[in-house]
Amino acid sequence: MIILNKSLDFSLFQNRKIVCLYTQKKNDIVSKTIRIGGVPEHYNTPIHLAIESGAIENEGLKIEWKTFEGGTGEMREALINNEVDICAILTEGIVSGILQGVPAKIISGYVKSPLIWGIHSGTENPIKDHKEIYDKQFAISRIGSGSHLMPIVDALNNDKKIDESQFNIIKNLKGALASLQKQETDVFYWEKYTTKPYVERGELKRIGEYVTPWPCFVLAAHNEIISERPKDISRVLRQIQRTSAMFMENEDAVDIVSKRFEIKKEDAAKWYHATEWATDGWVSNKMLKNVVYTLKAANIIDEMADTQQLVWQRNSI
């Protein structure tokens, strides 16, 4: 017969049980969390709506949104450091990144339209035209960012070449504004509708535009989450693509973008009606070949590559 000590405090066991249940629940939440990142721009409105509406949460997942003001270069660093799971990232930036060792794969198309880059200078800079820029100093958010890659591609298409010594890292738009006004740098490429308010206020000078020669954004994921949680990725994609389809049919979409990102309604309308989002996971192999060819021709990557290594292969899902 076992004799229990009457002085034993059974609340200790109860408290331990509560702690164990809390810990288990907390761990379950953490294990279901997916960290999604992107730039603070209007292109990511469907992702924000998918999160805010509870659509992704209804899939049994918790989303942690991460804003990357430093753009694609900062997202590439975050993927390398495993600080984010999925990114809405510039196509050319992630293609070059994967080929240079970023541990990620493209998991879906996202924005099917090209991006219109505004080409900017400081208001006191004597540069007046896009054609004058190729021997100047360029402000870039990071190595591998769109602000770094696009001037190189632009120069290539104009039979020009930009040396790496012409690039100056300024981290983000705020850093670019300061650098351009001090004339420490001369040129800055950034999405035209994001910078338009600064141009209108006289803080930047627009000297030209450049249209990306391929769809501007894809969704990319870290190799670890692809390997360990492919079904969760599919759930996230399903809701982002569903919300993107709804957003393109939403009569209030222009107002949503205008208010959320403080863009004039007429500008939001021009941008919205020139933009199309992906509603499925298809990624054009021919498009990726075009990107790889251009990156190689511009000496951004060293050699041509098999595009199959860039994309998540879903045969097992």
N, C-alpha and C positions, 0 to 999 in steps of 0.2 A: 504494500500500500504506500502511495506517495502522499506525504504530508506537506501541504502548502504553507508557507510562511504567511501568517495572517497580516503581518505588517507590510507585506509586499504591495507596492502601489501599482495597481493595474492600469492606471492612467498613463503610465510610461509606455505600455504596449499600445494603448489607444493613440497616444500622440505619435508614436513611431509609425503606426499604420497610416495616420493622416499625412505625416511627412513623406512616407513612401508613395502614397497615392498622388500627392502634390508633385513630387519629383517625377513620377511616371508621366503625369499629365503634361508637365513642363517639357519633359524630354520629347513627348509626342509632338508638341507644338513646334519645338525646335526642328525635329526631324522632318516636319511637313513644311517648313519655311523655305521659300525660294526667293533669293535676292535678285531683283531685276533692276537694271540700270540703264540710264540714257541721258541725253543732253536736255537742258531745260527749254525745249523748243516745242512748237506746235505740232510737229510731226508725231510726237508721242501721245497725242490726245487719246486715241483709241485704247492705248495701254492703260492710261490713267482711268478712263471710264470703265474698263474691264475690272480694274482693282476696286474702284470706288462703288461700283454697282453691286459688289459682292459676287459677281459671276465666277471669279476664280476661287474665292473662298467657298463657294458652293461645291466646288470640286474637291473639297477637303484639304485645301492648301492655304497657307498663310503667306502673304506677299510682303516683302520688305523692299520698298522702292529706294534706290540710290541715285541721286542727281550728280552728274559729272559735268561741271562747268568747263573743265579742261578738254572736253570733247573726246573724240575717238582715241587719241593718244593716251589719255588718262584711263579710259576703259580698257585699253590693251594692257596697261600696267596692272590694273585691278584684276584682270583675268590671269595674268602671270602670277600674281600673289594670292590667287583664289579668294579674292575679296568680294566677288560677285559671281552669280551663277549664269544669268542670261543678260545679254546686252542688245539694245537696239543701236546698231553701230554702222558707220559708213562702210559700204561694200569694199571699196579699194583699201580702206584701213585694215579691215579684218583679213582680207585676202593676203595682203603683204605681211600682216602680223603672223598668221598661221604659217606661212612659208618661211618666216624668220624665227619660228619656235614658240609662238603664243599657244598654250595648251587648250585649244578650243576648236569647234567646228561650227560651220553655218548650219542652223537647224531649220530655217525657213526664210523665204523672202519676207519683206515687211512693207517698204514703200517702193512701189513699182515705177514711179516717176523719177526723172532726174532731179538733182538739186541745182538750184540757181545760186551760184556763189556771187556775192557782191565783192568787187575788188575796190579796196579803200586805201586812202592816204590821209595824213593829217591835214587839217584845213589850211595850215600855213606852208605846207610843202609845195614846192613849185611844180611837181608832177601834175600834168593835166589829163593824160590819156593812158589807157591800158598799154599801148604800144611802147611806152617809155620805161617799163618797169623791170625788164629782165636783168639789168645790171645793178639793181638797187638792193637794199637790205629788207628782208622779209620778216615780219612778226609772225610767229607760229605758236600755237598753244603747247604742243609737244612734238617730238620726233614721232612720225608715224600717224599724226593726226591729218585730217582733211586739209587744214590750213598749211600743212607742210607738203602733202602729196600733190594737191591740186595745182599749185604754181609750177611744179616740175612737169606735170602732164600738160598743162597749158603751154609751157615753154616748148615742150617737145612738138606739139601740134603747130607751133609757129616757127619751127626750125631754130629754136634758141636753146640755151642750156643755162641752168642755174647751179652754181657751185654751193656745196654745203656750208661754206664759210659765210654765205649770204643770209643764213637763217639764224634768227634770234628767238630763243624761247621766252615767251611772256606769260605762259600758263593759261590765260583765259581772256575773255573779251575786255574785262576791266584793265588787265595788264596791257592789252593792245592799245586801248584808248590813251593810256598814259605814255606809252612808248612812241606812238605816232605823233602825239602833240609835242613831245620833246624833240622830235625828229631823230630819235635814236634808231628808229626803223622808218621805212618809207611805204611799205605795202602790207596789206592784211586782207586775206580771203576769209569771208564768213558768210553764212546764209543771209540772203539779201533782205528778207522781211524781218529778221531778228535785228539787223543793224539799221533798218530804215529810220526808226525813231531818232537814233543818234545822228544820222545824216540830216534829218529835218531840223534838229536842234542846233546844227552847226558844230557838232563835236567830231564828226567824221566827214570826209569828202569821198563821194563815190566816183571812181574814175573808169569803171567798166564792170562787166559781168562775165561770168564763165559758167557754162552749163555742163554738168557732169555727163560724160558720154555713156552712162549706164544707169540702171536703177540705183537710187541713192542709199537706201538703208536695207540691211538684212538683220535677222535675229541670229545671234551666235550664243553658244553655251560652252561652259567650261567642260573639259573632257571628263572630269570626275562625276559631275551630275549626269552627264550623258550615260556613263557606264553604270552608275548606281541607281538612277531614278528615271529611266527613259519614259515610263508611263506617266510620271508626273509632268515631264516636259510636254508630252502629248496633250495632257489636260490643259496646261497653260496655253499652248498654241491654239487649241480648239477655241478657247474663250477670247483670246486676242483677235483671232481671225473672224470669229462671229461678231465681236464688237466692231471691228473694222468695217465689216459689211453693213452693219446697222448705221454706223457713223456716216458712211457714204450716202445713205438714204435719208439721213436726219435733216429735216427742214431747219432745225435750229443750230446746225453745225457751225455756220459762220459766226453766229452770235456767241456760241460757246468758246470758239477760238479767240474771237476778238476780246471778250471779257477776261478770259483766263490768262492770256498772254499779252494783254494791253496793246493789241494791234488794231489800227484803224479798221473799221468794218469793211471799207472798200478794198483795203489791202488783204484782209482775211478772206474776202470773197474771191479775189484774183488768185490767191494761193490755193484755196480749197478747190476751186474748179479746175486747177491745173495739176491736182495731186490725186493719185490712186494708190490704195493700199492692197496688199495681197490678202486674199481670202482663202488661200490654201498654202500648203508647205512647199510647193514646187519651186525649184531654183534652176534657172536655165543654165545648162552646161556651156552653151555657146556664149552666153553673157560672161561667165567666169573665164572662159578662154580669152575673150576680148580684154578683160581686166588684166589677166596674167601677161598677155602679149604687151599691153601698154606699159605695165609696170616694168617689164624686162627692157623694153625699148627705152624707157626713161631712166634705166639703171637703178631703179628702186629695189629690184630683186636681181639676183645674180644669174639665174637661169630659168628657162621654161619649166613648168611643173605639171604633173598630172592633176587635173582639177578634181578628180574623185576624192583625193585626200582632204579637200577643203570642206566637204559636205558630210553631215551625219547620214550614215546608211541605216535605214530603218527596217531592214529585212526581218529582224528578230522581234519587231513590235507588232 
